[in-house]
């Protein structure tokens, strides 16, 4: 986090109309995230850019740290992933309630009222499972990569693990 904050402050202090240096590096990343938000969420998605961009850049940086020998990626820790997943889970429901009011809860009841007692528990489990799924997928990918690398480094300690690091 200190690395990300330091780089952000450095870039912020040297923003120019004609980009150079680090600004050249970060502008395509930011433009890519903006484009993705525009394509998936439309014009209203711009309000959520800070959260989405922060998570994207943090996850990217955390995963790239795994490519440096001897460094352990923060995303290979279950707690880091759970914190991000719970933040996204909370924000989606807070924003949904803010945008739609009590009508937001209709999505949990299904298309017809008489199916609500059956659909509501299924939807509830599905929404709670999404947070768990987000946590475990990122954790499994990153932790599995670390375990495979550790096994390769134990068996053949020199250049053989490098292709695995690149694939990571």
URWO-V966849 format. One record per backbone hydrogen bond with DSSP energy under -1.0 kcal/mol. NH is the residue of the N-H (numbers start at 1). CO is the residue of the C=O. Records with the same first field share a line. If there is no record, write none. Layout:
BEGIN
NH: CO, CO
END
This chain:
BEGIN
5: 1
6: 2
7: 3
8: 4
9: 5
10: 6
11: 7
12: 8
13: 9
23: 20
25: 21
26: 22
27: 23
30: 26
31: 27
32: 28
33: 29
34: 30
35: 31
36: 32
37: 33
38: 34
39: 35
40: 36
41: 37
42: 38
45: 42
46: 43
47: 44
48: 45
49: 46
52: 48
53: 49
54: 50
55: 51
56: 52
57: 53
58: 54
59: 55
60: 56
61: 57
62: 58
63: 59
64: 60
65: 61
67: 64
68: 65
71: 68
76: 73
77: 74
81: 77
82: 78
83: 79
84: 80
85: 81
86: 82
87: 83
88: 84
89: 85
90: 86
91: 87
92: 88
93: 89
94: 90
95: 91
96: 92
97: 93
98: 94
99: 95
100: 96
101: 97
103: 100
104: 101
105: 102
106: 103
107: 104
108: 105
109: 106
115: 112
116: 113
118: 115
119: 115
120: 116
123: 119
124: 120
125: 121
126: 122
127: 123
128: 124
129: 125
130: 126
131: 127
132: 128
133: 129
134: 130
135: 131
136: 132
137: 133
138: 134
139: 135
140: 136
141: 137
142: 138
143: 139
144: 140
145: 141
146: 142
147: 143
148: 144
149: 145
150: 146
151: 147
152: 148
153: 149
154: 150
155: 151
156: 152
162: 159
165: 161
166: 162
167: 163
168: 164
END
